[in-house]
Amino acid sequence: MPKQPSLTSFWKAMWAVVWKDLSAERRSREIFSVMVVFSLLVVIISNFALDLNPKTQREITAGMLWITFTFAGTLGLNRSMAIEKENNCLDGLLLSPVDRTAILFGKVIGNLLFIFMVEIIVLPLFSIFNNINLLNAGLLITLVLGSIGYVVVGTFLSTITVQTRTGNILLPILQFPIILPVIISAVRASTFFLQNQPMELIWPNLNLMIAFDLIYIALGVIFFDYLVEE
Amino acid sequence: MKPQPLILKILNWVSGILLVIATYLAIIWAPTEAVMGDVQRVFYFHVATGWVGMIGFLLAVFSGIMYLIKSDLKWDTIGLAGIEIGLIFSFINIVTGSIWARPIWNTWWTWDPRLVTATIMELVYLAYLMLRQGIDDPIRRARFGAIYAILGFVSVPFSFLSIRIWRTIHPVVVGSGDPGAEGTFDMTPDMQTAFFFSLFTFTVFGITLLWHRIRIGQLQDKVEQKKLELMS
């Protein structure tokens, strides 16, 4: 076990992992560009696959958004953990004398930043393509809450799938059934925000996402040691 | 393989006999429900299989926790057995529910919280089996399996709640009734007898199957060990 870590060493280790992911990404631009282009392709394909009239389109905008981010997110999560597996980087990370939780949080924050960047780029484009204003504060809060739950579960599970024979293709199979409640609540809350519905309709959905996020963060902390111990 | 212990041999026969009686009670003996007719009889097996399925999954979660504490592969075998039993019985539960829903709700399927929750639980534990297939090292397989069994189960009530916030039409026959539910009914004493007998039967049947599955699991472990010994 690593030595009793102090809070400052925890923060340092966590930000070091985040920084490592960001600078690797800045040089390779592998994850980010793939996620953005993939998102746009999902937007375009669903537009033609569904071929909706403008009114229906407005009603299902939130659903389309979340489908896009759910699928694009898997690509990013898979890649982010696969990089660690190449050249045994994960072993190197785990051998470093820091709290393992700091590594988990570092990876989670790195992945969150990637998905946020994708969302920031896709949202305005989505607004333009579908002629609907998506720059809504409530929608942004929902995106943050939903993405946290999505990324926490996804990062944790990608640590599992990267160590299996089947590898990457397993991640969505493991992740999607678990994050279903987040997606349901997120779509609900997003739709309500876009329709300017009263907050009392929206709160239950937001609360559920907050509870989900907190519980899965806690579970991640509890179980991460078991995941990487040899 | 060790011969079956006496209790298991008795259980084999008892569950067989109980199943015959329960079928008789449900199909012939119980009175026909006034509004729904014969299709209501599916209810006796529908609830009982759902109950056994849930017990199987709960056992898997418990075994998962025990494995992580004790690191004893025995718990992995029990957990896997629980999940396989859970998957089969939940599947029967969903199919029988669908058969009932066709005439009563006028549709095979609706996106009601209970239906979706049952299905998503089925998918979580199918994913669990796929995860296990992808890992060769038995210890790692047991550890990842245990963690996933727990993580997956925690999400189940969230799924239920998130859809519940929308609405539900699924009837609640046992316990309090929701006035919005469609297809609900009051059980007569005879129906209750058939119902509780069926519940008891499937519990015994589930335990018997579980026991057999654990024995097969032990045999699988032994084969795997021999293989490893041969290769080393």
Interface residues (C-beta under 8 A of the other chain):
Chain A: V153 F156 L157 I160 T161 Q163 T164 R165 T166 G167 L170 I173 L174 P177 I178 I179 L180 P181 V182 I184 S185 R188 P204 N205 L208 A211 F212 I215 Y216 L219 F223 Y226 L227
Chain B: L68 I120 L123 V124 A127 M130 L131 Q133 G134 I135 D136 R140 R143 F144 I147 Y148 I150 L151 G152 V154 S155 F158 S159 L161 S162 I163 I165 W166
